[in-house]
Structures are given as C-alpha cells and as structure tokens.
Amino acid sequence: MKREELMEAVRRELPAKRWQHTVGVMQSARELAEKYGADPDKAELAGLLHDYCKYWPTERQRLVILESDLSNDLLQYDKPLWHAPVGAYVVSKEFGIDDEDVLNAIRYHTSGRVGMTMLEKVVCLADYMEPGRDYPEVAAIRKLAETSVERALVAGYDSTIRYLLSKGEKIYPLTLLSRNALIEEIRDRRNNR
C-alpha cells in the first residue's frame, strides 16, 4: 500500500484532533530518529500507524485480543493500553506490514518494554512530546529529549504512573519494568564514562 493510501486509511479511523496528534508523532518520531540514530522512515511509518485502533470500540479491541495470539493479561489492565498491541496485530494483517521493528514500535508505544530498540524509544517518546501535546510535564520531557531519549522516556513514564496513581488505576507491569530498565541503561552509561 502506498504512503498516501495508508495515510488516508489511518485518517478515516481517527477524529480530526487525533489525526493532528498522529501527524505530530510522525514528524517528532522522524526528528528523534534522525537525532538518535534510528531509521527515520520506519519511525515515521510507526508514528503514522501507532494509534490506528485507538478509537475502535472496546469490544472490538477485546475480540482482537481474544482471537489473536495477544496476551489475554492485557484485559486486566486499563483499556487505553489495548490499542497498541491490537494496532500492531491489525496493521500487520490489514496492511501487510511485516517489519518487526515497525510492529514492535507500535506494539510498545504505550507500555514500553525491557530492551527497547532506539526505534521503539523514539516512537514512544514522540507520542509523549509531539508539538500538540499539552500537559504539565511535557515541557520538561521535551527539554530532556534534547540530550537523552532515555531520561525523557523515564520522565514520560513517571508522568503516566503519577496520573494512573491519582486515578486509582492499575499500572501495567511492563511499564514499570521498562522504566526500571531505562534507569539501568542511564546508570550503566554514566558508570562507563
């Protein structure tokens, strides 16, 4: 499928405001990829597709989880988390996207994971800090992103965790593991200087 066709397919699935967010993630992911050595084209493609299933009805996402090879433990956590793994699965089936780097960047853009690739990091970070984002911590995250993807992502995860705690929500374990792994990366880098 050509880029223009993919863009139109994604645009049809999203409200106008979320489409603008997606365009911002595409641009930010490309910029971060260029700065930090990930593949800019893959970053832009993952940014385009990252929220493809975000506005699907909860029941439709739940059925994809149940009928696919996705982990059913997702169903025990916050529903806004589901669209990332569901989206990776769906875009592979509907659009024939078979690049595991791109699929993983989509799959883990909400939770992160231990051992994230730079592509996964920049797409996740782009989602936190694209120009249309406006929440109290975003300026600090953008500032950190000027010098460290890992530090900026930790700040992003901290923001998410604080939000979930304030709402009395469960925290997906992979997010905590991802945050801790990034802190280890930062420490290891500092200790090896």
N, C-alpha and C positions, 0 to 999 in steps of 0.2 A: 504494500500500500504506500502510495506517495505521501510525502510530508503534509501537503495541503489537505489530502483526504483524511489523514489521521487527525490533523488539527480540527477539521470540521466535525469528525466523529466525536471527538472529545468535547468540543464546544456544545454540541447538541445534548450532552449528558449533564451539563453544568449550568447553574444560574449565572447571569452576567457577572455578578461580583466574584464568584468562584472562578470564572473563566479569566478575569483580570488577575486574580491570585495566581492561576496556573501560568499565565504569560510571565508574571513576575518571577515565579520559581524557575521557569525555563531560562530566563535571562540571568538570574542570580546563579543558578547551577552552572551555566556556561562560564560565567566570570570566575567563580570559585574554582572550577575545574582548570581553567587556564592558569590561574594563580598558583594552584597547589599540585598540578601535575596529573590530574585525571583526564580522561578522554572527554573533550568538550562536547562532541557530537552525542556521545552516549549520555552525558549529563543532561543535555538539552532534551533528548528523547525521553529519558526517565522523568524529567521535570514536566514534560507535556502530559505524560500518562499517569503521573503519581496519584491523582485524585479521580481517575476515570469512574470509579464505582462509589465515590463519596456520597452521592445523593440517591443512590439506589435505595429502595425501601429496605428496612432492616430485615424483613422476612426473606427478601430475595438474596441478600448477602448471607443470611443464616443458611439458606438452602445450598448456596455455593460451598460454604464451609462443610456442610454435612455430606454433600455429594462428591466432593473432591478429596484430594489427598492432604488437605489442610488440616492442621491440628485442631481437634474439637475443643481443646482447652481455651481457645480464643473466646468461645461462647460464654465463659465465666467472667469475662472482663468487659470493660467499657466499650459499648458499641462503636463509638467513633474510631476505635483501633482497628476494627474489622476491615475497613475499606482498603488498607494497604496490602495485606496478603490476598484478599479477594481480588483486588485490582491486578496484582501480578499474575494471578492464575487466569483471570478473564482476558487480559490483553494478550497473553500467550496463545490462548485458544481462538479469540475473535480476530486478532490482527496478525497472528503468526509470528509474534515477537519471540525469538528463541535465544536471544543473547542473555545468558545468565547474569552477566554484570548489570545489565539494564533491569532485568526482572528482580534481582536482589535489591537494587537501589529503590525500586518501587515497593517491594515487599517489606523492607525495613525502615521506610521513611518515617513511620510513626513511633516505632519501638526502639530502633537501633538493634544491634546485636554485638556479641563479643567477636572481635576480629573483623570489624568493618573495614572494607576496602576504602580507598580515598574517594572513589566514585560514590559509594554509599554515604560516606560522610558529607560530601558536598551537596548531594541532593537533600539529605535530611536537614542540613544547615540552611540551605536555600529556602526550604519550607518554613523554617523558623524566622527568617530575616528578610524575605523578599520585600521590595520597597513599599508594598501596600499594607504590610503588617503594622499594626499599631496596638501595642500593649506595653505595660510599664517597663519590662526588661529588654525590649527589643533594641534600644539604642546601645545598651551595654553589650549585647550579643553581637551587634554589627561592629562595634569597636574591637571586641576580641577577635572577630573574624579577620581583621586586618593583619593579624600576626599569627593566629593559631586556630585551625579548624577544630582541633580537639578541645581547647579551652572554651571556644564559643559553643560547641555542642554540649559540653558539661553545663554551661550556663543555661542553655535551652532546656536540657533535661531537668535541671533544678527548677526552672520556671514551671514546667509541666507538673513535676512532682508536687510543688507547693500548691498549684491550682487543684490538683486531684485531692490532696490532703484537705484543703479548705472546703471542698465539696463532700468530704467523707467517702470518696470513691476508692476502689481498689487500685493498686498500682501493678501494672503488668510486670512480672518478674524480669522479663528480658530487658526492659528499660533500665531497671536497677543494675542488672549485670553489665549492660552496655556502658552506663555511666561509670561504674567502677573500673571497667576495662580501659576506658579513656583516661581516667585518673592515673592508672598504672602506666599507660603509654606516656603521659606527660611526665611522671616521676622518672621513668626509665630514661627518657630523653634528657631530662635535667641532670640525672646522675651520670650520664655517659658523656657529658661535655668536658 
